[in-house]
Amino acid sequence: MSAGLQKIESAVAFIKNLYKETPVVGIVLGSGLGSFIEEIKIEKEIAYADIPHFPVSTVKGHSGKLIFGELSGKKVVAMAGRFHYYEGYSTEEVVFPIRVMKYLGISTLLISNAAGGMNKTFKVGDLMIINDHISTLTINSLIGKNEDAFGTRFPDMSEPYRKDLIEKAQLIAVTANYEVKQGVYVGVTGPTFETRAEYKMLHILGGDAVGMSTVQEVIAAVHMGLPVFAMSVITDIGIREEENTITHEEVLQAAKDAEPKLTHIFKELIGAI
């Protein structure tokens, strides 16, 4: 057994000793979206710092604990706080929780994030269902020796975001009378917000939104055969004419304002899985 797999099994054994149920849905909460956990009927909270080999979140808006409980009739595990490559973590550390959740038993992964809008039809507060991504501008989380227990050396990425989950979420949004966009998410390393020229380049490449998370997590999930659904809150507009700047505080506020809609869609989607 590899050292990486041993670390995962150690973390899983520790968690299972504290929480006996098997979660079927894993949820990753992005910047400013931590209030989502209030919707969960919480049965157990475990701080990242207590879990063997688990990284610890260092970014404002990420609280740093695994939440176990029930939502929409399903057992779930939610990450209140995620890890980013720009914090200095290796890609293996960034995706470690995704692999742990898979080994805990989840069969579907839901991901949220805060993103900068590049599509000119987008506005602050919009929700965008991610239907594809561009990962070439960040470090692939599978670089290194392949762990055959996780998946094949060369995983197919033609459908990283499951179309059936996208269709269900779109129907939920229509029923609730929410205007929801769809688009391509570009993953970058951060931590700087993009320059104006970079926003334009990323949009020309085919991106509708850009962010500093998600892509590495999705690659790891797909590698392990996990169906993924992901949604971005558009917290700022990257391509703009006025000479304004972007602050992290503004990103967190925009995410908080859009959170009720995202929460409703996630809750209904979990119920429909």
C-alpha positions as CSV (number, residue, x, y, z in Angstrom):
1,M,0.0,0.0,0.0
2,S,1.3,3.4,-0.9
3,A,2.0,6.1,1.7
4,G,-0.7,8.3,0.1
5,L,-3.3,5.6,0.4
6,Q,-2.2,4.8,4.0
7,K,-2.8,8.4,5.0
8,I,-6.3,8.3,3.5
9,E,-7.2,5.1,5.2
10,S,-5.8,6.5,8.5
11,A,-8.0,9.6,8.2
12,V,-11.1,7.5,7.2
13,A,-10.6,5.1,10.2
14,F,-10.4,8.0,12.6
15,I,-13.6,9.6,11.2
16,K,-15.5,6.3,11.2
17,N,-14.6,5.8,14.8
18,L,-16.4,9.0,15.6
19,Y,-19.3,8.8,13.1
20,K,-20.7,5.4,12.1
21,E,-23.1,6.4,9.3
22,T,-22.2,6.3,5.6
23,P,-22.7,9.6,3.8
24,V,-23.9,9.3,0.2
25,V,-23.3,12.9,-0.9
26,G,-20.2,15.0,-0.4
27,I,-20.4,18.8,-0.4
28,V,-17.6,21.3,-0.8
29,L,-18.5,24.9,0.2
30,G,-16.7,27.8,-1.4
31,S,-15.8,31.3,-0.1
32,G,-18.6,33.0,1.8
33,L,-20.9,30.0,1.5
34,G,-20.4,28.5,4.9
35,S,-24.0,29.3,6.1
36,F,-25.2,26.4,4.0
37,I,-24.4,24.1,6.9
38,E,-27.2,25.6,8.9
39,E,-29.6,23.6,6.6
40,I,-28.0,20.3,7.6
41,K,-29.4,18.4,10.5
42,I,-26.0,18.1,12.1
43,E,-25.0,14.8,13.7
44,K,-21.3,15.2,14.0
45,E,-18.7,18.0,13.5
46,I,-15.0,17.1,13.2
47,A,-12.3,19.8,13.0
48,Y,-9.8,19.4,10.2
49,A,-7.0,19.9,12.8
50,D,-8.2,16.7,14.6
51,I,-8.1,14.4,11.6
52,P,-4.9,12.6,10.8
53,H,-3.0,14.0,7.8
54,F,-5.8,16.5,7.0
55,P,-4.7,20.0,5.9
56,V,-6.0,23.1,7.8
57,S,-7.8,25.9,6.0
58,T,-6.2,29.3,6.2
59,V,-8.5,31.6,4.2
60,K,-11.1,33.9,5.6
61,G,-14.6,32.6,4.8
62,H,-13.5,28.9,5.3
63,S,-14.1,27.6,8.8
64,G,-12.3,24.3,8.7
65,K,-14.4,21.3,9.7
66,L,-16.2,18.3,8.3
67,I,-20.0,18.4,9.0
68,F,-21.9,15.1,9.0
69,G,-25.6,14.9,9.1
70,E,-28.8,14.7,7.1
71,L,-30.1,16.9,4.4
72,S,-33.1,16.3,2.1
73,G,-33.4,12.8,3.5
74,K,-29.8,11.8,2.6
75,K,-26.8,11.3,4.8
76,V,-24.2,14.0,3.8
77,V,-20.7,15.2,4.6
78,A,-19.9,18.8,4.0
79,M,-16.5,20.5,3.9
80,A,-16.9,23.9,5.7
81,G,-13.7,25.3,4.2
82,R,-11.6,24.0,1.4
83,F,-7.9,24.0,0.5
84,H,-6.2,25.9,-2.3
85,Y,-3.0,25.5,-4.1
86,Y,-2.1,29.1,-3.5
87,E,-2.1,28.5,0.3
88,G,1.1,26.5,-0.3
89,Y,-0.5,23.1,-0.2
90,S,0.6,20.4,-2.7
91,T,-2.1,19.2,-5.1
92,E,-2.2,16.0,-3.2
93,E,-3.2,17.9,-0.1
94,V,-5.7,20.0,-1.9
95,V,-7.6,16.9,-3.1
96,F,-7.0,14.8,0.0
97,P,-10.5,15.5,1.5
98,I,-12.1,14.5,-1.8
99,R,-10.4,11.2,-1.7
100,V,-11.3,10.8,2.0
101,M,-15.0,11.5,1.3
102,K,-14.9,8.9,-1.5
103,Y,-13.5,6.3,0.9
104,L,-16.1,7.3,3.5
105,G,-18.7,6.1,1.0
106,I,-20.1,9.1,-1.0
107,S,-21.4,8.4,-4.5
108,T,-22.0,12.0,-5.6
109,L,-20.0,15.2,-5.1
110,L,-21.4,18.7,-5.1
111,I,-19.1,21.7,-5.3
112,S,-19.6,25.4,-4.9
113,N,-17.2,28.3,-5.4
114,A,-16.9,32.1,-5.8
115,A,-15.8,33.1,-9.3
116,G,-15.1,36.1,-11.4
117,G,-17.4,36.6,-14.3
118,M,-16.0,37.0,-17.8
119,N,-19.1,36.4,-19.9
120,K,-20.5,39.9,-20.7
121,T,-24.0,38.8,-20.0
122,F,-23.1,38.0,-16.3
123,K,-23.6,40.2,-13.4
124,V,-22.6,40.1,-9.7
125,G,-24.8,37.7,-7.8
126,D,-25.5,35.4,-10.8
127,L,-25.3,31.6,-10.3
128,M,-23.5,29.6,-13.0
129,I,-23.8,25.9,-13.4
130,I,-20.4,24.7,-14.5
131,N,-20.8,22.5,-17.6
132,D,-17.1,22.2,-18.4
133,H,-13.7,23.6,-17.3
134,I,-10.3,24.6,-18.5
135,S,-7.6,23.1,-16.3
136,T,-4.4,23.9,-18.2
137,L,-3.7,27.0,-16.2
138,T,-3.3,25.3,-12.9
139,I,-1.4,22.2,-11.7
140,N,-3.0,18.9,-12.5
141,S,-3.8,17.0,-9.2
142,L,-2.9,13.7,-10.8
143,I,0.8,14.5,-11.6
144,G,3.1,11.9,-10.0
145,K,2.8,8.2,-9.7
146,N,-0.7,7.0,-10.4
147,E,-2.5,5.3,-7.5
148,D,-4.3,2.4,-9.2
149,A,-6.6,2.1,-6.3
150,F,-8.1,5.5,-7.2
151,G,-8.4,5.1,-10.9
152,T,-6.7,4.8,-14.3
153,R,-3.5,6.6,-15.3
154,F,-5.3,8.6,-18.0
155,P,-8.8,9.3,-16.9
156,D,-11.3,10.6,-19.5
157,M,-12.4,14.1,-18.9
158,S,-15.0,14.5,-21.7
159,E,-17.8,14.9,-19.1
160,P,-16.3,16.1,-15.8
161,Y,-19.7,17.5,-14.8
162,R,-22.5,15.0,-15.1
163,K,-25.1,16.1,-17.6
164,D,-28.0,14.3,-15.7
165,L,-27.2,16.3,-12.6
166,I,-27.0,19.6,-14.6
167,E,-30.4,18.8,-16.1
168,K,-31.9,18.2,-12.7
169,A,-30.4,21.4,-11.2
170,Q,-31.7,23.4,-14.2
171,L,-35.2,22.1,-13.7
172,I,-35.0,22.9,-10.0
173,A,-33.9,26.5,-10.9
174,V,-36.7,26.9,-13.4
175,T,-39.3,25.6,-10.9
176,A,-38.1,28.1,-8.3
177,N,-38.1,30.9,-10.9
178,Y,-34.3,31.4,-10.6
179,E,-32.3,32.7,-13.5
180,V,-29.3,30.4,-13.6
181,K,-26.5,30.6,-16.2
182,Q,-24.3,27.7,-17.5
183,G,-20.7,28.1,-18.6
184,V,-17.1,27.1,-18.6
185,Y,-15.0,27.6,-15.5
186,V,-11.3,28.4,-15.8
187,G,-9.1,27.2,-12.9
188,V,-6.1,29.4,-12.1
189,T,-3.6,29.2,-9.2
190,G,-4.2,32.6,-7.7
191,P,-3.9,34.2,-5.2
192,T,-3.9,37.4,-7.2
193,F,-7.1,38.5,-8.9
194,E,-6.5,38.5,-12.7
195,T,-5.2,41.5,-14.6
196,R,-7.5,43.0,-17.2
197,A,-5.4,41.5,-20.0
198,E,-5.6,38.0,-18.3
199,Y,-9.4,38.3,-18.0
200,K,-9.6,39.0,-21.7
201,M,-7.3,36.2,-22.6
202,L,-9.2,33.7,-20.5
203,H,-12.5,34.8,-22.1
204,I,-11.0,34.4,-25.6
205,L,-9.9,30.9,-24.6
206,G,-13.6,30.0,-23.9
207,G,-14.0,30.8,-20.2
208,D,-17.2,32.3,-18.8
209,A,-15.9,32.4,-15.2
210,V,-12.6,32.1,-13.4
211,G,-11.6,31.0,-10.0
212,M,-8.8,29.6,-7.8
213,S,-10.4,26.3,-6.8
214,T,-12.6,23.4,-7.9
215,V,-10.7,22.1,-11.0
216,Q,-8.1,20.1,-9.0
217,E,-10.9,18.6,-6.8
218,V,-13.0,17.7,-9.9
219,I,-10.1,16.0,-11.6
220,A,-9.5,13.9,-8.5
221,A,-13.2,13.0,-8.2
222,V,-13.5,12.0,-11.8
223,H,-10.3,9.9,-11.5
224,M,-12.2,8.0,-8.7
225,G,-15.4,7.6,-10.7
226,L,-17.4,10.2,-8.7
227,P,-20.2,12.0,-10.5
228,V,-19.8,15.8,-10.0
229,F,-22.1,18.8,-10.0
230,A,-20.6,22.2,-9.5
231,M,-21.9,25.8,-9.3
232,S,-20.3,29.2,-9.2
233,V,-21.5,32.3,-7.5
234,I,-20.4,35.2,-9.7
235,T,-19.0,37.5,-7.1
236,D,-17.2,40.1,-9.3
237,I,-17.0,41.0,-13.0
238,G,-13.6,40.7,-14.5
239,I,-14.1,42.3,-17.9
240,R,-15.3,45.8,-17.2
241,E,-14.8,49.3,-18.4
242,E,-14.7,51.3,-15.2
243,E,-11.4,51.5,-13.3
244,N,-12.6,49.7,-10.1
245,T,-10.7,47.1,-8.1
246,I,-11.8,43.8,-6.5
247,T,-11.5,43.0,-2.8
248,H,-11.9,39.7,-1.0
249,E,-14.5,41.3,1.3
250,E,-16.6,42.2,-1.7
251,V,-16.4,38.6,-3.0
252,L,-17.5,37.2,0.4
253,Q,-20.5,39.6,0.5
254,A,-21.6,38.8,-3.0
255,A,-21.4,35.1,-2.2
256,K,-23.5,35.6,1.0
257,D,-26.2,37.5,-0.9
258,A,-26.5,34.7,-3.5
259,E,-26.3,31.9,-1.0
260,P,-30.1,31.3,-0.4
261,K,-30.6,30.4,-4.1
262,L,-27.6,28.1,-4.2
263,T,-28.7,26.5,-1.0
264,H,-32.2,25.8,-2.4
265,I,-30.8,24.2,-5.6
266,F,-28.3,22.1,-3.7
267,K,-31.0,20.9,-1.2
268,E,-33.4,20.0,-3.9
269,L,-30.7,18.3,-6.0
270,I,-29.6,16.2,-3.1
271,G,-33.2,15.1,-2.6
272,A,-33.5,14.2,-6.3
273,I,-30.3,12.1,-6.3
